[in-house]
């Protein structure tokens, strides 16, 4: 590719690594960034590794001075805890917002100032659209990230920079296995029409499309990769087609 690199934050995680692999497969020079050293993930996908805490105020400038202006920026870093509303503290709220919202805001701002064109993809979540118990911090941060996506899409359109969000549902991997107890897995699967979690590679394919030449007129969109989770309501489970009338 003749443009700048694809920078992927959260690059040490399952999803960040998969996104890096997909973009490398499309010919991008890939830079994986994480506050946990992403060296192993980078080596696995043929990418460069940068260990950096993007919540530091000077981190965007330090990163971009090293990589140059990106052709694509994927804000994939995120944190969250499943916690009741009464247990949320100011410190936890601030930490989640710093990683999930503030860091993407200021990295996008800094990157856009250097980009001549390109793509930004924010990894949001179905939790930013559909509320659920225990997701007060996480869901709110992702809802704000979706709106940040739309705002930047408008602001950066004159620069030929597209800005979109990908909204994964639950994704197979260590994070889901470590945080979703069996009862929660069963609950999710009952509400996902495809009856399975996404594979990281499926989310990565959506990101790669949004960074590619076929998506240059796609901007301000929130693309769910969720097996139909957001589309489903009452009747998401089987057995609703037998008998009875439907009333408003």
C-alpha atoms as an extended CHARMM CRD file, in Angstrom:
* protein
*
       248  EXT
         1         1  UNK       CA              0.0000000000        0.0000000000        0.0000000000  PROA      1               0.0000000000
         2         2  UNK       CA              1.2200000000        3.5290000000       -0.7200000000  PROA      2               0.0000000000
         3         3  UNK       CA             -0.5330000000        5.2620000000        2.1910000000  PROA      3               0.0000000000
         4         4  UNK       CA              0.4790000000        5.4460000000        5.8300000000  PROA      4               0.0000000000
         5         5  UNK       CA              0.2560000000        2.5750000000        8.2870000000  PROA      5               0.0000000000
         6         6  UNK       CA             -2.7790000000        1.0630000000        9.9260000000  PROA      6               0.0000000000
         7         7  UNK       CA             -2.5560000000        1.7520000000       13.6580000000  PROA      7               0.0000000000
         8         8  UNK       CA             -4.5110000000       -0.6620000000       15.8560000000  PROA      8               0.0000000000
         9         9  UNK       CA             -4.8630000000        0.1420000000       19.5530000000  PROA      9               0.0000000000
        10        10  UNK       CA             -5.6020000000       -2.6510000000       21.9880000000  PROA      10              0.0000000000
        11        11  UNK       CA             -3.2920000000       -4.6890000000       19.7950000000  PROA      11              0.0000000000
        12        12  UNK       CA             -2.2870000000       -7.2150000000       22.4570000000  PROA      12              0.0000000000
        13        13  UNK       CA             -5.8480000000       -8.5260000000       22.7760000000  PROA      13              0.0000000000
        14        14  UNK       CA             -7.6310000000      -11.2100000000       20.7870000000  PROA      14              0.0000000000
        15        15  UNK       CA             -9.6360000000       -8.7370000000       18.7390000000  PROA      15              0.0000000000
        16        16  UNK       CA             -6.7630000000       -6.3130000000       18.1470000000  PROA      16              0.0000000000
        17        17  UNK       CA             -4.5410000000       -9.1330000000       16.9470000000  PROA      17              0.0000000000
        18        18  UNK       CA             -7.2280000000      -10.4100000000       14.5760000000  PROA      18              0.0000000000
        19        19  UNK       CA             -7.7360000000       -6.9160000000       13.1500000000  PROA      19              0.0000000000
        20        20  UNK       CA             -3.9970000000       -6.5550000000       12.6780000000  PROA      20              0.0000000000
        21        21  UNK       CA             -3.8410000000       -9.8760000000       10.8360000000  PROA      21              0.0000000000
        22        22  UNK       CA             -6.7290000000       -8.9380000000        8.5460000000  PROA      22              0.0000000000
        23        23  UNK       CA             -5.1980000000       -5.5890000000        7.6460000000  PROA      23              0.0000000000
        24        24  UNK       CA             -1.7570000000       -7.1070000000        7.1150000000  PROA      24              0.0000000000
        25        25  UNK       CA             -3.4000000000       -9.5980000000        4.7790000000  PROA      25              0.0000000000
        26        26  UNK       CA             -4.7800000000       -6.6700000000        2.7880000000  PROA      26              0.0000000000
        27        27  UNK       CA             -1.2840000000       -5.2460000000        2.3710000000  PROA      27              0.0000000000
        28        28  UNK       CA             -1.2190000000       -2.6710000000        5.1370000000  PROA      28              0.0000000000
        29        29  UNK       CA              1.8280000000       -1.8840000000        7.2040000000  PROA      29              0.0000000000
        30        30  UNK       CA              0.3550000000       -2.5480000000       10.6460000000  PROA      30              0.0000000000
        31        31  UNK       CA              1.3160000000       -1.0520000000       14.0020000000  PROA      31              0.0000000000
        32        32  UNK       CA             -0.1500000000       -2.7160000000       17.0940000000  PROA      32              0.0000000000
        33        33  UNK       CA             -0.3290000000       -0.4620000000       20.1550000000  PROA      33              0.0000000000
        34        34  UNK       CA             -1.1300000000       -1.5340000000       23.7000000000  PROA      34              0.0000000000
        35        35  UNK       CA             -0.2120000000       -0.5100000000       27.2180000000  PROA      35              0.0000000000
        36        36  UNK       CA              0.6250000000       -4.1990000000       27.6930000000  PROA      36              0.0000000000
        37        37  UNK       CA              3.5680000000       -5.0080000000       25.4210000000  PROA      37              0.0000000000
        38        38  UNK       CA              2.0170000000       -6.2340000000       22.1330000000  PROA      38              0.0000000000
        39        39  UNK       CA              5.2740000000       -7.7680000000       20.9070000000  PROA      39              0.0000000000
        40        40  UNK       CA              4.0170000000      -11.3540000000       20.7210000000  PROA      40              0.0000000000
        41        41  UNK       CA              0.8270000000      -10.3380000000       18.9120000000  PROA      41              0.0000000000
        42        42  UNK       CA              2.7930000000       -8.1620000000       16.4980000000  PROA      42              0.0000000000
        43        43  UNK       CA              5.2600000000      -10.9380000000       15.7250000000  PROA      43              0.0000000000
        44        44  UNK       CA              2.3740000000      -13.3230000000       15.0220000000  PROA      44              0.0000000000
        45        45  UNK       CA              0.8480000000      -11.0620000000       12.3660000000  PROA      45              0.0000000000
        46        46  UNK       CA              3.9760000000       -9.4150000000       10.9630000000  PROA      46              0.0000000000
        47        47  UNK       CA              3.2880000000       -6.0330000000       12.5490000000  PROA      47              0.0000000000
        48        48  UNK       CA              5.2660000000       -3.4390000000       14.4590000000  PROA      48              0.0000000000
        49        49  UNK       CA              4.7310000000       -3.2210000000       18.2120000000  PROA      49              0.0000000000
        50        50  UNK       CA              4.4440000000       -0.1080000000       20.3600000000  PROA      50              0.0000000000
        51        51  UNK       CA              3.9360000000       -0.3180000000       24.1290000000  PROA      51              0.0000000000
        52        52  UNK       CA              2.1520000000        2.8790000000       25.1390000000  PROA      52              0.0000000000
        53        53  UNK       CA             -0.5550000000        4.0250000000       27.5470000000  PROA      53              0.0000000000
        54        54  UNK       CA             -2.8540000000        6.1200000000       25.3790000000  PROA      54              0.0000000000
        55        55  UNK       CA             -4.4750000000        7.7560000000       28.3880000000  PROA      55              0.0000000000
        56        56  UNK       CA             -1.2800000000        9.7930000000       28.8380000000  PROA      56              0.0000000000
        57        57  UNK       CA             -1.8290000000       13.2970000000       27.4840000000  PROA      57              0.0000000000
        58        58  UNK       CA              1.2660000000       13.2650000000       25.2800000000  PROA      58              0.0000000000
        59        59  UNK       CA              0.7940000000        9.6950000000       24.0160000000  PROA      59              0.0000000000
        60        60  UNK       CA             -0.8870000000       10.5570000000       20.6790000000  PROA      60              0.0000000000
        61        61  UNK       CA              1.9380000000       12.8750000000       19.6280000000  PROA      61              0.0000000000
        62        62  UNK       CA              4.6070000000       10.3970000000       20.7270000000  PROA      62              0.0000000000
        63        63  UNK       CA              2.9370000000        7.5860000000       18.8040000000  PROA      63              0.0000000000
        64        64  UNK       CA              2.4160000000        9.5590000000       15.6010000000  PROA      64              0.0000000000
        65        65  UNK       CA              5.9250000000       10.9900000000       15.6740000000  PROA      65              0.0000000000
        66        66  UNK       CA              7.1120000000        7.3890000000       15.5920000000  PROA      66              0.0000000000
        67        67  UNK       CA              4.7080000000        5.9380000000       13.0210000000  PROA      67              0.0000000000
        68        68  UNK       CA              3.9900000000        8.8810000000       10.7640000000  PROA      68              0.0000000000
        69        69  UNK       CA              0.5150000000        9.8440000000        9.6050000000  PROA      69              0.0000000000
        70        70  UNK       CA             -1.7070000000        6.7690000000        9.4470000000  PROA      70              0.0000000000
        71        71  UNK       CA             -3.8030000000        5.6670000000        6.5170000000  PROA      71              0.0000000000
        72        72  UNK       CA             -6.1170000000        3.9170000000        8.9560000000  PROA      72              0.0000000000
        73        73  UNK       CA             -6.6760000000        4.2300000000       12.6920000000  PROA      73              0.0000000000
        74        74  UNK       CA             -8.5300000000        1.5260000000       14.5670000000  PROA      74              0.0000000000
        75        75  UNK       CA             -9.4400000000        2.4490000000       18.1370000000  PROA      75              0.0000000000
        76        76  UNK       CA             -9.8300000000       -1.0210000000       19.6220000000  PROA      76              0.0000000000
        77        77  UNK       CA             -8.5310000000       -0.5610000000       23.1720000000  PROA      77              0.0000000000
        78        78  UNK       CA            -11.2590000000       -0.8740000000       25.7630000000  PROA      78              0.0000000000
        79        79  UNK       CA            -11.9380000000       -1.9240000000       29.3340000000  PROA      79              0.0000000000
        80        80  UNK       CA            -15.0230000000       -2.6950000000       31.3580000000  PROA      80              0.0000000000
        81        81  UNK       CA            -16.3180000000       -4.4640000000       34.4330000000  PROA      81              0.0000000000
        82        82  UNK       CA            -19.7060000000       -6.0380000000       35.0130000000  PROA      82              0.0000000000
        83        83  UNK       CA            -20.7290000000       -4.2310000000       38.1740000000  PROA      83              0.0000000000
        84        84  UNK       CA            -23.9860000000       -3.1550000000       39.7870000000  PROA      84              0.0000000000
        85        85  UNK       CA            -24.9170000000        0.5220000000       39.5730000000  PROA      85              0.0000000000
        86        86  UNK       CA            -24.5150000000        1.0180000000       43.3080000000  PROA      86              0.0000000000
        87        87  UNK       CA            -20.8850000000       -0.1770000000       43.1960000000  PROA      87              0.0000000000
        88        88  UNK       CA            -19.6830000000        2.2860000000       40.5440000000  PROA      88              0.0000000000
        89        89  UNK       CA            -17.1060000000        4.6790000000       41.9880000000  PROA      89              0.0000000000
        90        90  UNK       CA            -15.7940000000        7.9620000000       40.5710000000  PROA      90              0.0000000000
        91        91  UNK       CA            -12.4080000000        6.3080000000       40.0590000000  PROA      91              0.0000000000
        92        92  UNK       CA            -13.8600000000        3.4040000000       38.0640000000  PROA      92              0.0000000000
        93        93  UNK       CA            -16.0680000000        5.6960000000       35.9950000000  PROA      93              0.0000000000
        94        94  UNK       CA            -13.1040000000        7.9280000000       35.1640000000  PROA      94              0.0000000000
        95        95  UNK       CA            -10.8850000000        4.9800000000       34.2590000000  PROA      95              0.0000000000
        96        96  UNK       CA            -13.4090000000        3.4380000000       31.8670000000  PROA      96              0.0000000000
        97        97  UNK       CA            -14.1560000000        6.7670000000       30.1960000000  PROA      97              0.0000000000
        98        98  UNK       CA            -10.4450000000        7.5610000000       29.8850000000  PROA      98              0.0000000000
        99        99  UNK       CA             -9.7070000000        4.3460000000       27.9910000000  PROA      99              0.0000000000
       100       100  UNK       CA            -12.9470000000        3.8440000000       26.0490000000  PROA      100             0.0000000000
       101       101  UNK       CA            -13.7850000000        7.4260000000       25.0870000000  PROA      101             0.0000000000
       102       102  UNK       CA            -11.1640000000       10.0470000000       25.8940000000  PROA      102             0.0000000000
       103       103  UNK       CA             -8.1970000000        8.1670000000       24.4270000000  PROA      103             0.0000000000
       104       104  UNK       CA             -9.9600000000        7.5170000000       21.0760000000  PROA      104             0.0000000000
       105       105  UNK       CA            -11.1040000000       11.1410000000       20.9870000000  PROA      105             0.0000000000
       106       106  UNK       CA             -7.6380000000       12.6380000000       21.3090000000  PROA      106             0.0000000000
       107       107  UNK       CA             -5.8180000000       10.0300000000       19.2370000000  PROA      107             0.0000000000
       108       108  UNK       CA             -8.3070000000       10.5840000000       16.4080000000  PROA      108             0.0000000000
       109       109  UNK       CA             -7.9080000000       14.3400000000       16.7550000000  PROA      109             0.0000000000
       110       110  UNK       CA             -4.1230000000       14.0930000000       16.5720000000  PROA      110             0.0000000000
       111       111  UNK       CA             -4.1280000000       11.5750000000       13.7250000000  PROA      111             0.0000000000
       112       112  UNK       CA             -6.6490000000       13.4970000000       11.6200000000  PROA      112             0.0000000000
       113       113  UNK       CA             -4.4960000000       16.6140000000       11.8160000000  PROA      113             0.0000000000
       114       114  UNK       CA             -1.7460000000       14.6720000000       10.0210000000  PROA      114             0.0000000000
       115       115  UNK       CA             -3.8300000000       12.5690000000        7.6230000000  PROA      115             0.0000000000
       116       116  UNK       CA             -4.5560000000       13.6460000000        4.0620000000  PROA      116             0.0000000000
       117       117  UNK       CA             -7.2390000000       10.9680000000        3.6860000000  PROA      117             0.0000000000
       118       118  UNK       CA             -7.9610000000        7.5960000000        5.1800000000  PROA      118             0.0000000000
       119       119  UNK       CA            -10.2190000000        5.7550000000        7.5810000000  PROA      119             0.0000000000
       120       120  UNK       CA            -10.9300000000        5.6900000000       11.2970000000  PROA      120             0.0000000000
       121       121  UNK       CA            -12.7810000000        2.7240000000       12.8000000000  PROA      121             0.0000000000
       122       122  UNK       CA            -13.8960000000        2.7480000000       16.4220000000  PROA      122             0.0000000000
       123       123  UNK       CA            -14.6130000000       -0.5730000000       18.0910000000  PROA      123             0.0000000000
       124       124  UNK       CA            -17.7690000000        0.1410000000       20.0700000000  PROA      124             0.0000000000
       125       125  UNK       CA            -20.2090000000       -2.5370000000       21.2570000000  PROA      125             0.0000000000
       126       126  UNK       CA            -23.8110000000       -3.6430000000       21.1100000000  PROA      126             0.0000000000
       127       127  UNK       CA            -23.7940000000       -2.5240000000       24.7590000000  PROA      127             0.0000000000
       128       128  UNK       CA            -23.6690000000        1.0290000000       23.4410000000  PROA      128             0.0000000000
       129       129  UNK       CA            -27.1210000000        0.5010000000       21.9170000000  PROA      129             0.0000000000
       130       130  UNK       CA            -28.8070000000       -2.0300000000       24.1660000000  PROA      130             0.0000000000
       131       131  UNK       CA            -28.6380000000       -1.6130000000       27.9300000000  PROA      131             0.0000000000
       132       132  UNK       CA            -27.9840000000       -4.4990000000       30.2720000000  PROA      132             0.0000000000
       133       133  UNK       CA            -27.4390000000       -5.0800000000       33.9690000000  PROA      133             0.0000000000
       134       134  UNK       CA            -23.9290000000       -4.3230000000       35.1680000000  PROA      134             0.0000000000
       135       135  UNK       CA            -22.8770000000       -2.2330000000       32.1820000000  PROA      135             0.0000000000
       136       136  UNK       CA            -23.4130000000        1.2840000000       33.4880000000  PROA      136             0.0000000000
       137       137  UNK       CA            -19.8320000000        2.4220000000       32.8360000000  PROA      137             0.0000000000
       138       138  UNK       CA            -19.0500000000        0.2520000000       29.8290000000  PROA      138             0.0000000000
       139       139  UNK       CA            -22.3270000000        0.6780000000       27.9660000000  PROA      139             0.0000000000
       140       140  UNK       CA            -22.4000000000        4.4260000000       28.5040000000  PROA      140             0.0000000000
       141       141  UNK       CA            -18.8230000000        4.7830000000       27.2670000000  PROA      141             0.0000000000
       142       142  UNK       CA            -19.6060000000        2.7990000000       24.1290000000  PROA      142             0.0000000000
       143       143  UNK       CA            -22.7860000000        4.7780000000       23.4480000000  PROA      143             0.0000000000
       144       144  UNK       CA            -20.7120000000        7.9420000000       23.6340000000  PROA      144             0.0000000000
       145       145  UNK       CA            -18.1090000000        6.3900000000       21.3330000000  PROA      145             0.0000000000
       146       146  UNK       CA            -20.8050000000        5.7000000000       18.7390000000  PROA      146             0.0000000000
       147       147  UNK       CA            -21.8320000000        9.3490000000       18.7980000000  PROA      147             0.0000000000
       148       148  UNK       CA            -18.1980000000       10.4510000000       18.7180000000  PROA      148             0.0000000000
       149       149  UNK       CA            -17.9200000000        8.3590000000       15.5550000000  PROA      149             0.0000000000
       150       150  UNK       CA            -20.7900000000       10.2000000000       13.9000000000  PROA      150             0.0000000000
       151       151  UNK       CA            -19.5170000000       13.5730000000       15.0090000000  PROA      151             0.0000000000
       152       152  UNK       CA            -16.0450000000       12.9390000000       13.6120000000  PROA      152             0.0000000000
       153       153  UNK       CA            -17.5660000000       11.5390000000       10.4070000000  PROA      153             0.0000000000
       154       154  UNK       CA            -19.1520000000       14.9230000000        9.7710000000  PROA      154             0.0000000000
       155       155  UNK       CA            -16.1760000000       16.9620000000       10.9420000000  PROA      155             0.0000000000
       156       156  UNK       CA            -13.5800000000       15.0160000000        8.9510000000  PROA      156             0.0000000000
       157       157  UNK       CA            -15.5010000000       14.4560000000        5.7140000000  PROA      157             0.0000000000
       158       158  UNK       CA            -13.8810000000       17.5230000000        4.0700000000  PROA      158             0.0000000000
       159       159  UNK       CA            -10.4980000000       15.8670000000        4.6990000000  PROA      159             0.0000000000
       160       160  UNK       CA            -11.6100000000       12.6660000000        2.9130000000  PROA      160             0.0000000000
       161       161  UNK       CA            -11.3990000000       10.7380000000        6.1770000000  PROA      161             0.0000000000
       162       162  UNK       CA            -14.1750000000        8.2290000000        6.7960000000  PROA      162             0.0000000000
       163       163  UNK       CA            -15.1360000000        7.4510000000       10.3880000000  PROA      163             0.0000000000
       164       164  UNK       CA            -17.2180000000        4.4130000000       11.2860000000  PROA      164             0.0000000000
       165       165  UNK       CA            -17.8730000000        2.1740000000       14.2600000000  PROA      165             0.0000000000
       166       166  UNK       CA            -18.0240000000       -1.5990000000       14.4720000000  PROA      166             0.0000000000
       167       167  UNK       CA            -20.2770000000       -2.9530000000       17.2140000000  PROA      167             0.0000000000
       168       168  UNK       CA            -19.3640000000       -6.5030000000       18.1780000000  PROA      168             0.0000000000
       169       169  UNK       CA            -21.6470000000       -8.6380000000       20.2210000000  PROA      169             0.0000000000
       170       170  UNK       CA            -19.9350000000      -11.1540000000       22.4810000000  PROA      170             0.0000000000
       171       171  UNK       CA            -16.7610000000      -12.4810000000       20.8550000000  PROA      171             0.0000000000
       172       172  UNK       CA            -15.1360000000      -15.8700000000       21.3970000000  PROA      172             0.0000000000
       173       173  UNK       CA            -11.8690000000      -15.6180000000       23.2810000000  PROA      173             0.0000000000
       174       174  UNK       CA            -10.2320000000      -15.4300000000       26.6990000000  PROA      174             0.0000000000
       175       175  UNK       CA            -12.0380000000      -12.2120000000       27.6740000000  PROA      175             0.0000000000
       176       176  UNK       CA            -15.5030000000      -13.6670000000       27.1480000000  PROA      176             0.0000000000
       177       177  UNK       CA            -14.6010000000      -16.9590000000       28.7820000000  PROA      177             0.0000000000
       178       178  UNK       CA            -13.1500000000      -15.1320000000       31.7550000000  PROA      178             0.0000000000
       179       179  UNK       CA            -16.0280000000      -12.7090000000       32.3510000000  PROA      179             0.0000000000
       180       180  UNK       CA            -19.1700000000      -14.5190000000       31.1570000000  PROA      180             0.0000000000
       181       181  UNK       CA            -20.3790000000      -17.1810000000       33.6250000000  PROA      181             0.0000000000
       182       182  UNK       CA            -22.3620000000      -20.1020000000       32.1550000000  PROA      182             0.0000000000
       183       183  UNK       CA            -25.7290000000      -18.5290000000       32.9690000000  PROA      183             0.0000000000
       184       184  UNK       CA            -24.7770000000      -15.3530000000       31.1180000000  PROA      184             0.0000000000
       185       185  UNK       CA            -23.5220000000      -17.3210000000       28.1120000000  PROA      185             0.0000000000
       186       186  UNK       CA            -26.8450000000      -19.1520000000       27.9690000000  PROA      186             0.0000000000
       187       187  UNK       CA            -28.7210000000      -15.8510000000       28.2280000000  PROA      187             0.0000000000
       188       188  UNK       CA            -26.7100000000      -14.3150000000       25.3910000000  PROA      188             0.0000000000
       189       189  UNK       CA            -27.1260000000      -17.3480000000       23.1530000000  PROA      189             0.0000000000
       190       190  UNK       CA            -30.8860000000      -17.3250000000       23.7160000000  PROA      190             0.0000000000
       191       191  UNK       CA            -31.0090000000      -13.7680000000       22.3240000000  PROA      191             0.0000000000
       192       192  UNK       CA            -28.6250000000      -14.1850000000       19.3780000000  PROA      192             0.0000000000
       193       193  UNK       CA            -30.5210000000      -15.5680000000       16.3710000000  PROA      193             0.0000000000
       194       194  UNK       CA            -27.3750000000      -17.2840000000       15.0540000000  PROA      194             0.0000000000
       195       195  UNK       CA            -26.9620000000      -18.9610000000       18.4600000000  PROA      195             0.0000000000
       196       196  UNK       CA            -23.2280000000      -18.4100000000       18.8000000000  PROA      196             0.0000000000
       197       197  UNK       CA            -20.6480000000      -15.8080000000       19.7300000000  PROA      197             0.0000000000
       198       198  UNK       CA            -18.7680000000      -14.0100000000       16.9680000000  PROA      198             0.0000000000
       199       199  UNK       CA            -15.3000000000      -15.0740000000       15.9620000000  PROA      199             0.0000000000
       200       200  UNK       CA            -12.6630000000      -12.3650000000       16.1890000000  PROA      200             0.0000000000
       201       201  UNK       CA            -11.8870000000      -12.8680000000       12.5130000000  PROA      201             0.0000000000
       202       202  UNK       CA            -15.4740000000      -11.9540000000       11.6040000000  PROA      202             0.0000000000
       203       203  UNK       CA            -15.2190000000       -8.6470000000       13.4350000000  PROA      203             0.0000000000
       204       204  UNK       CA            -11.8240000000       -8.0400000000       11.8470000000  PROA      204             0.0000000000
       205       205  UNK       CA            -13.2610000000       -8.6040000000        8.3700000000  PROA      205             0.0000000000
       206       206  UNK       CA            -15.7790000000       -5.8040000000        8.9480000000  PROA      206             0.0000000000
       207       207  UNK       CA            -12.9800000000       -3.4850000000       10.0490000000  PROA      207             0.0000000000
       208       208  UNK       CA            -10.8740000000       -4.3870000000        7.0130000000  PROA      208             0.0000000000
       209       209  UNK       CA            -13.7950000000       -3.5920000000        4.7090000000  PROA      209             0.0000000000
       210       210  UNK       CA            -14.2970000000       -0.1720000000        6.2900000000  PROA      210             0.0000000000
       211       211  UNK       CA            -10.5910000000        0.5710000000        5.8180000000  PROA      211             0.0000000000
       212       212  UNK       CA            -10.5950000000       -0.5540000000        2.2010000000  PROA      212             0.0000000000
       213       213  UNK       CA            -11.2580000000        1.1550000000       -1.1300000000  PROA      213             0.0000000000
       214       214  UNK       CA            -14.7790000000       -0.2550000000       -1.3800000000  PROA      214             0.0000000000
       215       215  UNK       CA            -15.9420000000        1.7540000000        1.6490000000  PROA      215             0.0000000000
       216       216  UNK       CA            -14.8080000000        5.2410000000        0.6960000000  PROA      216             0.0000000000
       217       217  UNK       CA            -18.4190000000        6.4970000000        0.6040000000  PROA      217             0.0000000000
       218       218  UNK       CA            -19.3540000000        4.7810000000        3.8740000000  PROA      218             0.0000000000
       219       219  UNK       CA            -19.0060000000        7.0940000000        6.8560000000  PROA      219             0.0000000000
       220       220  UNK       CA            -20.8050000000        7.7920000000       10.1190000000  PROA      220             0.0000000000
       221       221  UNK       CA            -22.1300000000        4.2460000000       10.3210000000  PROA      221             0.0000000000
       222       222  UNK       CA            -22.4000000000        1.8270000000       13.2420000000  PROA      222             0.0000000000
       223       223  UNK       CA            -22.0380000000       -1.7130000000       11.8840000000  PROA      223             0.0000000000
       224       224  UNK       CA            -23.0730000000       -4.4730000000       14.2710000000  PROA      224             0.0000000000
       225       225  UNK       CA            -21.3170000000       -7.8240000000       14.0050000000  PROA      225             0.0000000000
       226       226  UNK       CA            -23.5690000000       -9.6410000000       16.4270000000  PROA      226             0.0000000000
       227       227  UNK       CA            -25.3840000000      -12.5580000000       14.8070000000  PROA      227             0.0000000000
       228       228  UNK       CA            -28.6200000000      -10.5650000000       14.7580000000  PROA      228             0.0000000000
       229       229  UNK       CA            -28.5920000000       -9.6440000000       18.4620000000  PROA      229             0.0000000000
       230       230  UNK       CA            -29.6030000000       -6.0050000000       17.9790000000  PROA      230             0.0000000000
       231       231  UNK       CA            -32.2110000000       -6.8970000000       15.3720000000  PROA      231             0.0000000000
       232       232  UNK       CA            -33.9990000000       -9.3930000000       17.6050000000  PROA      232             0.0000000000
       233       233  UNK       CA            -36.7110000000       -8.6430000000       20.1240000000  PROA      233             0.0000000000
       234       234  UNK       CA            -39.5230000000      -10.7770000000       21.4570000000  PROA      234             0.0000000000
       235       235  UNK       CA            -39.4060000000      -14.0170000000       19.5190000000  PROA      235             0.0000000000
       236       236  UNK       CA            -35.6300000000      -14.2980000000       19.3200000000  PROA      236             0.0000000000
       237       237  UNK       CA            -35.9330000000      -17.8440000000       20.6410000000  PROA      237             0.0000000000
       238       238  UNK       CA            -37.4550000000      -20.7260000000       18.7080000000  PROA      238             0.0000000000
       239       239  UNK       CA            -41.0080000000      -21.8290000000       19.3330000000  PROA      239             0.0000000000
       240       240  UNK       CA            -42.7830000000      -18.5180000000       18.7670000000  PROA      240             0.0000000000
       241       241  UNK       CA            -44.1650000000      -19.5240000000       15.3890000000  PROA      241             0.0000000000
       242       242  UNK       CA            -46.6620000000      -22.0340000000       16.7300000000  PROA      242             0.0000000000
       243       243  UNK       CA            -50.2260000000      -20.7910000000       17.1490000000  PROA      243             0.0000000000
       244       244  UNK       CA            -51.7460000000      -17.5270000000       18.3040000000  PROA      244             0.0000000000
       245       245  UNK       CA            -52.1380000000      -14.1330000000       16.7350000000  PROA      245             0.0000000000
       246       246  UNK       CA            -49.8090000000      -11.1740000000       17.0420000000  PROA      246             0.0000000000
       247       247  UNK       CA            -51.2620000000       -7.9890000000       18.5020000000  PROA      247             0.0000000000
       248       248  UNK       CA            -49.6740000000       -4.5570000000       18.7790000000  PROA      248             0.0000000000
